[in-house]
Amino acid sequence: MTRFKCPACGQETDDARNPFPTVDMVIYDRERGIVLVKRRFPPLGWALPGGFVEYGESVETAAVREAKEETGLDVELKGLVGVYSDPRRDLRKHTISTVFWGECAFSQAPSAGDDAAEALFFRLEELPEPLAFDHAEIINDFLAKMFFQ
């Protein structure tokens, strides 16, 4: 029997444990800012819309679906922000998030759904602190790509 050692905690196990694939979405509008959702379930706080990739689903499809479920917005993907895999990014379990950015029609207003208690646009200079998970880092990376390329 092969034993596996967790690279994060060092604990040995008989089963290979794999990280869970997730997606997050930076929904950006030049005038209104970035959409954040107030999480309905722990860990609580403001976060980017996102969630788990379902079996048989591409990460692109999952990002658009999660954005729609949590914000009610129809989002058009515009690009990749990055991939975030620090085993400590979500204390509940090890996740690897593929993060996209996209836009919605200007006339659309977010409305909370699914795991979100609220969904709002926040101007870049008025983002709430702290953000859940590593979402402040993700937003900083997005802004660096958008404004400093």
Sine and cosine of phi, psi and omega as CSV:
sin_phi,cos_phi,sin_psi,cos_psi,sin_omega,cos_omega
0.00,0.00,0.72,-0.70,0.02,-1.00
-1.00,0.05,0.73,-0.68,0.08,-1.00
-0.98,-0.20,0.62,-0.78,0.02,-1.00
-0.91,-0.42,0.59,-0.81,0.02,-1.00
-0.92,-0.39,0.80,-0.60,0.03,-1.00
-0.93,0.37,0.82,-0.57,0.00,-1.00
-0.93,0.36,-0.35,0.94,-0.03,-1.00
-0.99,0.10,-0.72,0.69,-0.10,-0.99
-0.93,-0.37,-0.23,0.97,0.02,-1.00
0.99,0.13,-0.07,1.00,-0.03,-1.00
-0.95,0.31,0.64,-0.77,0.03,-1.00
-1.00,-0.05,0.52,-0.85,0.00,-1.00
-0.56,-0.83,0.36,-0.93,0.05,-1.00
-0.99,0.13,-0.34,0.94,-0.06,-1.00
-0.96,-0.29,0.60,-0.80,0.15,-0.99
-0.96,0.30,0.78,-0.62,0.03,-1.00
-0.93,-0.37,0.80,-0.60,-0.03,-1.00
-0.94,-0.33,0.52,-0.86,0.09,-1.00
-0.90,0.43,0.36,-0.93,0.02,-1.00
-1.00,-0.07,0.76,-0.65,0.04,-1.00
-0.98,0.22,0.75,-0.66,0.02,-1.00
-0.73,-0.69,0.18,-0.98,0.10,-0.99
-0.73,-0.68,0.47,-0.88,0.17,-0.99
-0.73,-0.69,0.39,-0.92,-0.12,-0.99
-0.72,-0.69,0.83,-0.56,0.16,-0.99
-1.00,-0.08,0.96,-0.28,0.05,-1.00
-1.00,-0.10,0.92,-0.39,-0.17,-0.99
-0.88,-0.48,0.66,-0.75,0.14,-0.99
-0.71,-0.70,0.78,-0.63,-0.07,-1.00
-0.83,0.56,-0.59,0.81,-0.03,-1.00
-1.00,0.06,-0.66,0.75,-0.13,-0.99
-1.00,-0.10,-0.34,0.94,0.03,-1.00
0.98,-0.22,-0.67,-0.74,-0.09,-1.00
-0.87,-0.49,0.64,-0.77,0.06,-1.00
-0.99,0.12,0.77,-0.64,0.14,-0.99
-0.84,-0.55,0.45,-0.89,0.07,-1.00
-0.89,-0.45,0.62,-0.79,0.11,-0.99
-1.00,0.03,0.87,-0.48,-0.10,-0.99
-0.92,0.39,0.71,-0.71,0.02,-1.00
-0.99,0.15,-0.44,0.90,-0.08,-1.00
-0.82,-0.57,0.44,-0.90,0.01,-1.00
-0.86,0.51,0.57,-0.82,-0.04,1.00
-0.96,0.28,0.73,-0.68,-0.06,-1.00
-0.97,0.23,0.25,-0.97,0.05,-1.00
0.81,-0.59,-0.02,-1.00,0.02,-1.00
-1.00,0.04,0.63,-0.78,-0.06,-1.00
-0.46,-0.89,0.26,-0.97,0.18,-0.98
-0.94,0.34,0.53,-0.85,0.09,-1.00
-0.91,0.41,0.61,-0.80,0.00,-1.00
0.12,-0.99,-0.01,-1.00,0.01,-1.00
0.14,-0.99,-0.28,-0.96,-0.11,-0.99
-0.99,0.12,0.61,-0.79,0.09,-1.00
-0.97,0.23,0.76,-0.65,0.01,-1.00
-0.99,0.10,0.45,-0.89,0.02,-1.00
-0.84,0.54,0.74,-0.67,0.01,-1.00
0.99,0.11,0.11,0.99,-0.07,-1.00
-0.93,-0.36,0.66,-0.75,0.11,-0.99
-0.97,0.24,0.35,-0.94,0.03,-1.00
-0.91,0.41,-0.54,0.84,0.02,-1.00
-0.90,0.43,-0.72,0.70,0.02,-1.00
-0.90,0.43,-0.65,0.76,0.01,-1.00
-0.89,0.45,-0.65,0.76,-0.01,-1.00
-0.90,0.44,-0.71,0.71,0.01,-1.00
-0.91,0.41,-0.66,0.75,0.01,-1.00
-0.90,0.44,-0.75,0.66,-0.02,-1.00
-0.89,0.46,-0.64,0.77,0.05,-1.00
-0.87,0.50,-0.71,0.71,-0.01,-1.00
-0.91,0.41,-0.71,0.70,-0.04,-1.00
-0.89,0.45,-0.65,0.76,-0.11,-0.99
-1.00,-0.02,-0.39,0.92,-0.08,-1.00
-0.83,-0.55,-0.23,0.97,-0.07,-1.00
0.97,0.25,0.05,1.00,-0.08,-1.00
-1.00,-0.04,0.63,-0.78,0.15,-0.99
-1.00,0.01,0.93,-0.36,-0.14,-0.99
-0.96,-0.29,0.67,-0.74,0.13,-0.99
-0.97,-0.23,0.85,-0.52,0.02,-1.00
-0.91,0.41,0.69,-0.73,0.01,-1.00
-0.90,-0.43,-0.41,0.91,-0.01,-1.00
0.06,-1.00,0.08,-1.00,0.01,-1.00
-0.99,-0.13,0.77,-0.64,0.10,-0.99
-0.99,0.10,-0.73,0.68,0.00,-1.00
0.25,-0.97,-0.04,-1.00,0.04,-1.00
-0.87,-0.50,0.76,-0.65,-0.10,-0.99
-0.86,-0.51,0.86,-0.52,-0.18,-0.98
-0.73,-0.69,0.17,0.99,0.02,-1.00
-0.83,0.56,0.83,-0.56,-0.02,-1.00
-0.84,0.54,-0.30,0.96,-0.02,-1.00
-0.99,-0.10,0.06,1.00,-0.08,-1.00
-0.91,0.40,-0.46,0.89,0.06,-1.00
-0.70,-0.71,0.92,-0.39,-0.10,-1.00
-0.93,0.36,-0.23,0.97,0.02,-1.00
-0.96,0.27,-0.62,0.79,-0.01,-1.00
-0.20,-0.98,0.30,-0.95,0.01,-1.00
-0.97,0.24,0.87,-0.50,0.03,-1.00
-0.84,-0.54,0.45,-0.89,0.15,-0.99
-0.85,-0.52,0.88,-0.47,-0.06,-1.00
-0.95,-0.30,0.79,-0.62,0.19,-0.98
-1.00,-0.07,0.85,-0.52,-0.12,-0.99
-0.93,-0.36,0.80,-0.60,0.03,-1.00
-0.92,-0.38,0.27,-0.96,0.20,-0.98
-0.82,-0.57,0.46,-0.89,-0.03,-1.00
-0.36,-0.93,0.02,-1.00,-0.01,-1.00
-0.76,-0.65,0.37,-0.93,0.10,-1.00
-0.82,-0.57,0.22,-0.98,0.05,-1.00
-0.87,0.50,0.67,-0.74,-0.08,-1.00
-0.84,0.54,-0.55,0.83,-0.07,-1.00
-0.96,0.27,-0.26,0.97,-0.02,-1.00
-0.97,0.25,0.66,-0.75,0.11,-0.99
-0.91,-0.41,0.65,-0.76,0.00,-1.00
-0.93,0.38,0.53,-0.85,0.11,-0.99
-0.65,-0.76,0.79,-0.61,-0.10,-0.99
-0.90,0.44,0.59,-0.81,0.08,-1.00
-0.38,-0.92,0.14,-0.99,0.05,-1.00
0.83,0.56,-0.89,-0.45,-0.06,-1.00
-1.00,0.09,0.00,1.00,-0.08,-1.00
-0.98,-0.18,0.74,-0.67,0.08,-1.00
-1.00,0.08,-0.50,0.86,0.04,-1.00
-0.57,-0.82,0.42,-0.91,0.11,-0.99
-0.60,-0.80,0.85,-0.53,-0.08,-1.00
-0.61,-0.79,0.48,-0.88,0.23,-0.97
-0.98,0.18,0.68,-0.74,0.10,-0.99
-0.84,-0.54,0.77,-0.63,0.10,-0.99
-0.89,0.45,0.52,-0.85,-0.11,-0.99
-0.84,0.54,-0.56,0.83,-0.01,-1.00
-0.99,0.11,0.00,1.00,-0.04,-1.00
-0.82,-0.57,0.44,0.90,0.01,-1.00
-0.91,0.40,0.69,-0.73,0.02,-1.00
-0.94,0.35,0.46,-0.89,0.03,-1.00
-0.76,-0.65,0.55,-0.84,-0.19,0.98
-0.99,0.17,0.34,-0.94,0.10,-0.99
-1.00,-0.02,0.43,-0.90,0.01,-1.00
-0.94,0.35,0.37,-0.93,0.09,-1.00
0.81,0.58,-0.67,-0.74,0.03,-1.00
-0.96,-0.28,0.48,0.88,-0.13,-0.99
-0.94,0.34,-0.43,0.90,0.10,-1.00
-0.91,0.40,-0.66,0.75,0.05,-1.00
-0.89,0.46,-0.69,0.72,0.00,-1.00
-0.88,0.48,-0.72,0.70,0.00,-1.00
-0.89,0.45,-0.66,0.75,0.05,-1.00
-0.88,0.48,-0.66,0.75,0.04,-1.00
-0.90,0.44,-0.67,0.74,0.03,-1.00
-0.87,0.50,-0.75,0.66,-0.02,-1.00
-0.89,0.46,-0.63,0.78,0.03,-1.00
-0.89,0.45,-0.64,0.77,0.03,-1.00
-0.93,0.36,-0.64,0.76,-0.07,-1.00
-0.95,0.32,-0.67,0.74,-0.20,-0.98
-0.95,-0.31,-0.14,0.99,-0.08,-1.00
-0.80,-0.60,0.37,0.93,0.04,-1.00
-1.00,0.03,0.00,0.00,0.00,0.00
